[in-house]
Amino acid sequence: MSVEEVEARHEAVLDAARPDAVAKQRRRGMLTARERIALLLDDGETLLEYGGLARPAHPDLEAPADAVVVGTGRVHGRVSVVVSFDYTVLGASQGVNNHAKTTRAAVLARQLGAPLFMLTEGGGGRAQEVVADFFVGGVGLGDFHQIALLSGQVPLIGVALGRAFAGHAIFLGESDVIIATKSATIGVAGPPLVKASTGQEFTPEQIGGWEIHERAGGVDSIVDDDAAAIAAARRYAHFFVEPLVAFERGDEGAVREGLRRLVPECGGAYESRQLVELVADPGAPSFELRPTWAASVATVLARIGGRAVGLVASNPAVADGALDANAADKVSRFVYLCDAFGLPLVFLVDTPGFAGDGRQALVRHAARIPIALSTVRVPLVTVVVGRAHGLTQTLLGGGPWDPQYHALWPGASYRGLGLAEGDPRGTAFAIAEQFQSDDVIDPGMTRDLLLEVLGRAPLQGVREQHHFVDPW
Amino acid sequence: MTLFEEIVRLHDAHLDAARPQAVEAQRLRGCLTARERIALLLDAGEPVIELAALARPADEAVDAPAEGVVVVTGTVGGRLCVVVAYDATALGAQQSPTSQSKCERALEFAEQFGAPLVLLAEGGGRRANNVPHYRERRELAATGARLAGKVPLVGVAFGPTYSSLALLLGVCHVLIATPQARLDLGEPPPEGDEGGGSAEALLELQRSGEVDLGAADDADAVALARRYLSYFGERVISFAQGDESGVRAALRSVVPENPRRAFDGRRLIELIADPGTSLRLRERFGGSVQTALARIGGRAVGILASHSMVMAGAIDSPASDKMARFESLCDAFGLPLVFLVDTPGLFAGPQAEATAMNRHSTRPYFVMSNARVPVYAVTVRRAYGQGQVVMTHGGGAKPLKLIWPFAEFGGMGLGGAADIITRSSSARRAGDERSRNEVLEAAQVHGSALSLARRGGDDLIDPGETRDRLIAALRQAPPYPLRQSPWPVDSW
């Protein structure tokens, strides 16, 4: 055994030694597993690889690194664990060693307190190797379980970059966030399995193309290609890795004017995006989760004064901002996510209340909001910019939750629960006079207020007594 | 009238005997009064303490006996229990600051004493001309949610329910409803009640997963509440096993000879449970998995059984949500979990993905990964793919794995697996030139009950012995504390 052989063995698994594999990804307009990692990690950062020499457990199969690259490296300066599947060999199918490597990755993430990036592309279990052994838990088959245990302790970032079926789709389902390219297809069963179980033939796109998941709320963010997906993963992770970044205030006269004009100019039916952009740090990246699903409420990661926060903003432009069963699920999941990682929650309320009926089990879904909020330890800040009608008076960051600050715009109105339409007790000033809100503010000063309040809230890290981030 | 007589008079005025019109109104609707419901719920002959019976609204002109809500403490099955009964005959049981205080007092009391809370609900909404709700700085659903991790919460809807009261029902761990029930997060219409639901509407509420248990009428609903609470009272009750030869024979023959034929998972639950002890929750929702509270050898448990008569037992998004919630409920209150597995896997194909299957299917997995109750998995027949993982994953508490002789294990249905392996390019690359049948036979041997029993399953058993095995195992299970996790049971 020579030193040369050590070098040769390692070089054999790299892209340079595998021009065919590289060409295969190029033809499909995609990057290789290792190129994706290079893009994900900070500039100049090298991957500390685990199991580069691993090969399939099945003696007759060949696959460099057993079709998955696993390692650690820095993302935004924070040590992270990366799992990047290599679709060019054996369709990145998950054999025994492949599973063992993802299990190892999950354990490493726990030991290092490191975010876990799952760059998925592959068809799920390797039929030749993993036949029945999940039941008895063979070596390394605990990855689904290990990742489940990580939820709420370290950020889990799932990225779908091509065919992501069966086990790959499950990894995504376990993640805090799912980012998918438009060429990705996601499904708990791929075409052969669907054919085997239903007799019907479908293309991967028919089973789980991005439009299907966009409508279902199965994916948080849909982007054009690999590079955009990796960039989105970095942008998302930044909120969790750097809870506070340096921030210098400039002249915000335009922001104040914009806030003052927001409601009058559109007669109330503004888009949540406009309001979020005005209250968030100008020019700083934000990340909206499931923007087109249950769009009557927006859930957005953003920065205010450099502080990472979660914004729950009514969107009167869709369904008048009314909350249905899906919207309630969207809010409750976001509350668990932000609370787990110490991100303060900002409510921007303008909604006529809940809409729907028993066919959607609306009451049970709506009840998820108080249940999620009852567990929260992060500060809440609430600004009622328009209507807080019906139960949303109290539920969306109202009095029962002891928000760190509660403010009203002058045009805010409460209605229902004892207030008829036009009841003078439901106007902003009447509410403030009864001390049921901390202040009525000039809309133009909303951002200034949030900066003041959040600047007084202590930074919080990962919750010690953790609750998993509910996948739904 | 002496001062003492006056006290008696003040109290008696609230009782049904003093309110014949209210009683008559409920009779006409085929309903019981709030106090009759309470009387049916609580143990007969045991002391009952009413709280704040004399509470009055600020406005002296308003006449709402007990302020529209009767709050008592008493016992159900010998165990302390707090009951909040809304009285729709008292101004529609609409909420005022005083009635809200009464309900909150009940919730606090339940928390303080670790007592289950039963909410007997009808009516609600905010009483007009009162202090607006927001002034309260409190919300029943918020208080209820804080309680949802601490004591059993039982909700019963007897008629139209509105607003905070409807939402509080949603927070409850179990929701029982009569055909008169309706759940509305809005306010009652000012011109008066829109009337109750219907038998059909109740079925709809059950199919959507909103309601756990449909009741025939008020008395049935109260009986179901008592029944439900019985599993959260005495952990173990004495149980003498009689002659079970009939059960043993039935267990041996429950799986049809034709492996492609469906069988009734509900019947299997009844055979595994002590006779007459199982109570199915959300039967009509996510029906491919049936969930039931039951007793085995006298010990209260939760049972999850594949039900191949619905979607061949495939786990879809509703079934996933149903499993996750039932598992967290049992884990929260220390009830061991028994899985009876016969599943072809997760629901597959475009229809499945249109319900965000990838996310819903991980929910039961997440719950079980964090669960701490003992888990018992009996593989009855098919255990394929991720369905197998979801149904036999004990997470923190490694399950005892028992295998019936008809069991078959695979990463997917074995026929499909054989097709895929024979066709796959990697197989050709690996020089595998076996025919489909040869591959299938090899998979059948590898995934057979005996093979799995030899490779790490805990035992291959005669189905007729299943009850005996579970009874023995549950006797050895440690006496878990009431509360396993600090988190509330999610409402979905």
Interface residues (C-beta under 8 A of the other chain):
Chain A: H58 D60 L61 E62 L90 G91 S93 G125 R126 A127 Q128 V130 V131 A132 D133 F134 F135 V136 G137 F144 H145 A148 L149 S151 A166 G167 A169 I170 L172 G173 E174 I178 I186 G187 V188 A189 P192 L193 V194 K195 A196 S197 T198 Q200 F202 Q206 I207 G208 I212 H213 R215 A216 G217 G218 D329 G353 F354 G358 R359 Q360 A361 L362 V363 R364 H365 A366 A367 R368 P370 I371 L373 S374 T375 A388 G390 L391 Q393 T394 L395 G398 G399 P400 W401 Y414 G416 L417 G418 L419 A420 D423 R425 G426 I431 Q434 Q436 Q465 H467 F468 D470 P471 W472
Chain B: R126 R127 A128 N130 V131 P132 H133 Y134 R135 E136 R137 R138 E139 A141 A142 T143 G144 A145 R146 A148 G149 S163 S164 A166 L167 L169 G170 V171 L175 R182 L183 L185 G186 E187 A201 E204 L205 S208 G209 E210 V211 A314 D321 P344 G345 L346 F347 A348 G349 P350 A352 E353 A354 T355 A356 M357 N358 R359 H360 S361 T362 R363 Y365 F366 S369 N370 T379 A383 G385 Q386 Q388 V389 T392 H393 G395 K401 F409 G410 G411 M412 G413 G415 G416 A417 D419 I420 I421 R423 S424 S426 A427 R429 A430 G431 D432 A443 H446 G447 S451 L452 R455 G456 G457 P486 W487 P488 D490 S491 W492
